[in-house]
Amino acid sequence: MLKKLHVNSENPESVSLWFLFWNFFKIGSTAFGGFMALISVVENRMVRRHKLLTHEDMLDGISLATVLPGPVAANVVAYVGYRLGRTNGAVVSAIGVLLPSFILVIGLTIAYLQAGEIPALQKAFAGFIPAVAAIILSAARRMSKKAIKGWRELVIALIAAVLLKVVGGFYITVLVVVG
C-alpha cells in the first residue's frame, strides 16, 4: 500500500518506480484521442486524484513539452515522471505509457495482415470521436481556469492563440513574442 504523498511539488515524497510504471501503463491503456486527451488523464490522476503535483506544475510541464522535440504527450509523461522519480522515473513513466500502444499496434498489425480490411472497425472508431472531443474540451476548460487568473493572462492567451493561427504552429516563436 502506498503512503499518503505530499502536495509540495518542489520536493515530492519519493514514489516507487512500480507506482509510476503501473499508473502510466494504465493511462496508456485507457487514454484515447491524442495528446490533449492523454494529458487530461495524466492531470486528473497525478494532480487531482493522487495530489502528487500542482496544477501549475502540470502547466509548466505542458509548456516545456510543447517546445521540446518529440510527441507532446510523451514529453509531458517524462516530465511528470522526472518530477516524481528523477531520471529513472522519467524513463519508467515513458515506457509505461508507450508500452500499451506498442503492444496494440503489433497486435492490430498481425490481425490486419490475417483478416484484411474490416469495415466494421471504421464504424467503431468513428464512435470515439465525440467522446474524445468532450475529454479535450473538459481538460482545456479546467486548465484555462487555473492558468488565466486575470485580464493580463487572458490577453496573453488570446495573442498567443492568434499568433499560433497566423504563424502556423511555431511554438517557440510564439513563446518568445508573448513571453
N, C-alpha and C positions, 0 to 999 in steps of 0.2 A: 504494500500500500504506500502511495506517495504521501509525503508530509505536506502540510499546507505551505504554499510558497508566498513570498512577499511580493507586493506590487512594485516595490522600488526597482525600477528597471536599470538604474545606474549600477547596481550590484545585486542582480537577482540571485537567489539561492541556487545552488547547483541542482540541475535536473539531470537525471540519468540519460545516457545516450539511448538506452532502450525506450525511455519515455518519448524522446524526440523522434526516434525512428518509427515507433508504433503509431504515434499521433499523426505524423506526416504520411505514413503509409495509408492510414485510414482516410486522411484528407485526399491523398492522391487517388484512392479507390472510389471516392464518392463525389468529388467536385468535378462537375462537367460544365463546359461553356466558356472556356477561355480564361485568360489570366485574371480578369476582374472578378469572375465568379470564384476562382480559387483563392484569391486574396481575401475576398469576403469571408470565406470559410476559415481561413487562417486567422483573420482578425477576430472572428466570433469565438474560435476555440482558444486562442492564446491570450487574447485581451479580455474578452467578456467572461468566458467560462472559467479558465484557469488563472486569470489575473497575473500572468507572468510578465506582461509588457503593458505599457500605457498606450492610449490612442496616439499620442504624439510620437512614440517610438515607431508605431506602425506607419504613420505618415512619413516619418524620416526614412524608414526602410523603403517605402514605395518610391519616394523621391530619388533616393540613391539608386534603387534598382532600375528606374526608368532611364537614367543616363549611362548606366553601365552596359557593356556589350552583353548580348545573350538574352534569353527569354526573361521577361519581367517577372513572371510568377516564380521561376526557379531562383532568380536573384533575391526576391523577397523571402522565399523559404530559406535560402542560405543565410540571409541577413538575420532572420529570426533565430535560426539555429546557432549562428555565431554569437548573438546576444545572450543566448541561454546556455551555450556549451562551448563557446570559443571555436577553434578550427575544427576539432572533431565533431562538435555539434552541427556546424555548417555542413560538413561532408555527410554525416549520417542523416540529417534532415533532407538534404537534396536527394540522396539515394532513396530514402523512404518515400518521398513524394513522386519521384520519377519511376520507380520500380513497377507500380501497378500499370502505368501506361505502357511501359516496355513489354510487360507480360501480355497485356491486352492486344497490343499491335502484333506481336508474334503469333498469338492465338488466332486473331482475326485474319491474318495473312494466310495461315495454314488452312483455316476454314474457307476463305475465299478461293484459294487455289483448288480446294477439293469440291466446292459447291458451285462455283461460277457466280454469275450475277444473281442477286436476290432482291427483287423489287420491294418486298415487304420490309426490308431493313431501311430503305429510304423513307418509307412512311413512319416507321418507328422513330428515326432520328429527327424527322420534322416535328414530332411531338415535343421534343426537348426545347425547341426554340422559345416558346412563351415562358417556360419555367426559368430558363437561363436569363432572359431579359428581366424578369422580375427580381431575380437574385442580384443582378448587376445594378439595377436601379435602387434597390434597397441598400446595398453597400455604398453606392455613391451618395445617397441621401444621408446616411448615418455618418459617413466620413466627412462630408461637407459641413455638417453641423459642428463637428469638432474643429475643423480647420478654419472655417470662416467665422471669426468672432466679432467682426465689425465691418464698417464701410470700407476701411483700408484693404482688408483681406478680400472683400467682395470685388473691389475694383481690380486688384491684382489678379484674382481668379478670372475675371471677365477679360482682361487684357491678355492673359495667358491663353485663354480659350480662342480668342480671335487670332492671336499670333500663330497658334498651332494650326488653325484652319488656313491661314494665309501662307505660312512658311512650309506647311506640309509635313509636320512631324519631326522637325529638327529640335528635339527637346533641349539640348544643351544651349542652342541659340536662344530659345525662349527663356530658359533659366537665367542666362546672362542678362537679357533685356529687362525682365521683370524682377530680378533679384531673387 
